[in-house]
Amino acid sequence: MNERITSVTAHTTLDLVDGAAVGYDWTEDATGVLNVTASDEEPDRVELQFELDGLEVDGLPNHADRVDLTPEQARTVAAALTRHADRIDEGGEDD
């Protein structure tokens, strides 16, 4: 990725994921960076950060998206991710 906004280090959660930018009548697939972090000093939220490779997406300027989650919201997202990953691994239907 060229000119990243999101810092990518050895501690980045996932530094190469498939993603897409989706508009009303368009979709642009690209690789990206997904990171989960919290401030080292007085953390009050979990940050979920996502950035698509700006070289692969023509319809958008370089940018990164961030969602700020409370600890409870982060646990809810983690549980949903685990549930869906298990469902895919098992090849079954969602409960």
VMD Tcl script that draws the C-alpha trace (Angstrom):
set ca {
  {0.00 0.00 0.00}
  {1.23 3.43 -0.88}
  {0.82 6.50 1.36}
  {-0.95 4.73 4.22}
  {-2.78 6.73 6.81}
  {-2.94 3.81 9.23}
  {0.42 2.92 10.77}
  {1.35 -0.65 9.90}
  {3.78 -2.32 12.27}
  {4.58 -5.78 13.54}
  {1.71 -5.23 16.00}
  {-0.95 -4.42 13.38}
  {-3.84 -6.87 13.74}
  {-4.19 -7.77 10.04}
  {-1.99 -5.98 7.53}
  {-3.41 -7.61 4.40}
  {-7.14 -8.28 4.08}
  {-9.59 -8.33 1.18}
  {-12.08 -5.49 1.30}
  {-14.27 -3.28 -0.82}
  {-15.52 0.26 -1.07}
  {-19.22 0.14 -1.92}
  {-21.33 2.95 -3.31}
  {-24.91 3.18 -4.53}
  {-24.11 1.78 -7.97}
  {-20.45 0.77 -7.75}
  {-18.05 -1.50 -5.87}
  {-14.26 -1.37 -5.91}
  {-12.40 -4.37 -4.45}
  {-9.00 -3.78 -2.88}
  {-6.61 -5.09 -0.28}
  {-6.44 -3.27 3.00}
  {-5.30 -3.04 6.60}
  {-7.49 -3.89 9.61}
  {-6.31 -2.95 13.07}
  {-7.75 -3.13 16.57}
  {-6.14 -0.99 19.23}
  {-6.66 1.09 22.35}
  {-4.71 4.02 23.70}
  {-1.71 3.14 25.85}
  {-2.50 6.04 28.19}
  {-5.92 6.08 29.88}
  {-7.79 3.99 27.31}
  {-11.53 4.65 27.22}
  {-12.46 2.96 23.94}
  {-11.40 0.24 21.53}
  {-10.56 1.52 18.06}
  {-11.37 -0.60 15.01}
  {-9.43 0.86 12.08}
  {-9.73 -0.04 8.38}
  {-7.96 1.34 5.33}
  {-8.14 0.18 1.72}
  {-5.09 0.51 -0.51}
  {-5.50 3.89 -2.18}
  {-3.72 2.66 -5.30}
  {-6.42 0.04 -5.88}
  {-9.46 2.29 -5.36}
  {-10.01 4.97 -7.98}
  {-13.33 6.34 -6.74}
  {-12.14 7.56 -3.33}
  {-9.36 9.77 -2.01}
  {-6.89 8.09 0.37}
  {-8.65 7.74 3.70}
  {-9.02 5.45 6.69}
  {-12.17 4.59 8.59}
  {-12.38 4.20 12.36}
  {-15.07 2.95 14.69}
  {-14.80 3.78 18.39}
  {-16.29 1.02 20.55}
  {-16.96 0.80 24.26}
  {-15.54 -2.34 25.87}
  {-19.06 -3.85 25.87}
  {-19.53 -3.08 22.16}
  {-16.11 -4.55 21.36}
  {-17.06 -7.77 23.17}
  {-20.34 -7.91 21.23}
  {-18.46 -7.55 17.93}
  {-15.91 -10.17 19.02}
  {-18.69 -12.63 19.90}
  {-20.42 -12.05 16.56}
  {-17.15 -12.58 14.67}
  {-16.52 -15.82 16.56}
  {-20.07 -17.05 15.99}
  {-19.92 -16.44 12.23}
  {-16.40 -17.89 11.92}
  {-17.56 -21.04 13.72}
  {-20.58 -21.28 11.42}
  {-18.34 -21.05 8.34}
  {-15.88 -23.60 9.76}
  {-18.75 -25.99 10.47}
  {-20.37 -25.39 7.08}
  {-23.69 -24.95 8.82}
  {-26.46 -22.46 9.19}
  {-26.62 -19.58 11.67}
  {-28.65 -20.37 14.82}
}
mol new
graphics top color blue
foreach p $ca { graphics top sphere $p radius 0.5 }
foreach p [lrange $ca 0 end-1] q [lrange $ca 1 end] { graphics top cylinder $p $q radius 0.2 }
display resetview
